[in-house]
Amino acid sequence: MVKKLTKREKYIIYALSGAILLFILIQFIVFPSIDKRKRLKRTLQVKEDALSEMIALKSEYDAIEKRTNLAKVSFENREKDFTLFSFLDRLTGKARIKEYVTYMKPSTTVQKNNLYKISQVEMKLQGLTLQQLTTYLHMVETSKNMVYVKRLSISKTGKLEGFIDAVLQVETVEK
């Protein structure tokens, strides 16, 4: 018994077939394409962030490398017989504060697996003015010998108004 379908039944079947086909098309082609596009956008954003970080790290690396090269040049241009103690002693003479030096204690720290050693001098200055100390510190910090003040302690002297005592620790790297 084969029954012929009416026009209305044919249209319903066509409409249902179209709806099923549209559902399959959307479910298996459109949605996966949208999901893939979202994943690609997220991946692209992650890659862009990584690239930005790499660019920042590269510029930081270049800056460090530039400072290292400048330090190497300064280190190589330093006097061959340079010692921190004699350098600081000469500077106290130039700054005219030699008579204020109470003591200068040199020390050296050798680091493992390193050709260089850290040389330190602790010095105490008594009864000088802030201007004299500032001049001396400027001479130390701006020298081309890669010397810097690691620690500084300043106190008022008990004797006269306007005079100070200072203990400073100066450091450099030597071969």
C-alpha positions in Angstrom: 0.0 0.0 0.0 1.7 3.0 -1.3 -0.1 6.1 -0.5 0.5 9.3 -2.4 1.4 12.3 -0.3 -0.6 15.5 -0.6 1.0 18.8 -1.5 0.8 19.9 2.1 2.5 16.7 3.4 5.3 17.2 0.7 5.9 20.8 1.9 6.1 19.6 5.5 8.6 16.9 4.6 10.6 19.4 2.5 10.5 21.9 5.4 11.5 19.3 7.9 14.3 18.1 5.6 15.5 21.6 5.2 15.4 22.2 8.9 17.4 19.0 9.6 19.9 20.0 6.9 20.1 23.5 8.3 20.6 22.1 11.9 23.4 19.7 10.6 25.0 22.6 8.7 25.0 24.9 11.8 25.9 22.2 14.3 28.8 20.6 12.3 30.1 23.4 10.2 29.2 26.9 11.5 29.7 26.3 15.3 33.1 24.5 14.9 34.2 27.3 12.6 33.2 29.9 15.2 34.9 27.9 18.0 38.0 27.5 16.0 38.1 31.3 15.3 37.7 32.0 19.0 40.6 29.6 19.8 42.7 31.2 17.1 42.0 34.7 18.5 43.0 33.5 22.0 46.1 31.8 20.7 47.0 35.0 18.8 46.5 37.1 21.9 48.8 34.8 23.9 51.4 34.9 21.2 51.2 38.7 21.0 51.6 38.9 24.8 54.6 36.6 24.6 56.1 38.6 21.8 55.7 41.9 23.8 57.4 40.3 26.8 60.2 39.0 24.6 60.7 42.5 23.1 60.8 44.0 26.6 63.3 41.4 27.8 65.4 41.9 24.7 65.6 45.7 25.3 66.5 45.0 29.0 69.1 42.5 27.9 70.6 45.1 25.4 70.7 47.7 28.2 72.5 45.3 30.5 74.9 44.3 27.8 75.7 47.9 27.0 76.4 48.7 30.7 78.5 45.5 30.9 80.6 46.6 27.9 81.0 50.1 29.3 82.1 48.6 32.6 84.6 46.3 30.8 86.1 49.3 29.0 86.3 51.3 32.2 87.8 48.3 34.0 90.4 47.9 31.2 91.3 51.6 31.2 91.9 51.7 34.9 95.5 52.0 36.1 97.3 48.6 36.1 98.4 49.0 39.7 95.1 50.4 41.0 94.2 49.7 44.6 91.1 51.0 46.3 93.0 52.0 49.5 95.6 54.2 47.6 92.9 55.7 45.4 90.8 56.8 48.4 93.9 58.1 50.2 94.8 60.2 47.1 91.2 61.5 47.0 91.2 62.6 50.6 94.3 64.7 49.8 92.6 66.2 46.7 89.4 67.0 48.8 91.6 68.4 51.6 90.1 66.2 54.3 93.1 64.0 55.0 93.4 65.3 58.6 89.7 64.2 59.3 90.4 60.6 58.5 90.4 58.6 61.8 91.0 55.2 60.2 90.9 53.3 56.9 90.4 49.5 57.0 90.9 47.6 53.7 89.4 44.2 53.1 89.1 41.8 50.2 86.5 39.2 49.3 87.4 36.5 46.8 84.4 34.9 45.0 84.4 31.2 44.0 84.8 30.5 40.3 85.6 34.2 39.5 88.7 35.9 38.3 87.7 39.1 40.2 87.7 40.0 43.8 85.7 42.6 45.7 87.8 45.2 47.4 86.4 47.2 50.3 87.7 50.0 52.5 85.8 51.2 55.5 86.8 54.6 56.6 85.8 57.0 59.4 85.9 60.7 59.0 85.5 62.9 62.1 84.8 66.6 62.6 84.2 67.7 59.0 81.5 69.8 57.4 78.7 68.4 55.3 80.1 70.3 52.3 83.5 68.6 52.7 81.9 65.2 52.9 79.7 65.9 49.9 82.7 67.0 47.8 84.6 63.9 48.7 81.6 61.6 48.0 81.1 63.2 44.7 84.8 62.6 43.8 84.5 58.9 44.8 81.2 58.3 42.9 82.1 60.1 39.7 85.6 58.7 39.3 86.2 56.5 36.2 87.5 53.7 38.4 84.1 52.0 39.0 84.2 52.8 42.7 81.0 53.3 44.7 79.9 54.0 48.3 78.2 50.9 49.5 77.2 52.2 53.0 77.3 55.6 54.6 76.5 56.6 58.2 76.5 60.2 59.2 76.1 61.6 62.7 76.5 65.0 64.4 79.7 65.5 66.2 79.3 66.3 69.9 81.9 69.0 69.9 80.8 71.9 67.6 77.7 72.9 65.7 77.7 72.2 62.0 80.3 69.4 62.0 79.7 65.8 61.4 81.3 62.4 61.7 80.9 59.8 58.9 81.6 56.2 58.5 81.6 55.0 54.9 82.2 51.7 53.2 83.6 52.0 49.6 83.7 49.1 47.2 85.1 48.1 43.8 86.0 45.1 41.8 89.7 44.2 41.2 91.6 41.5 39.4 
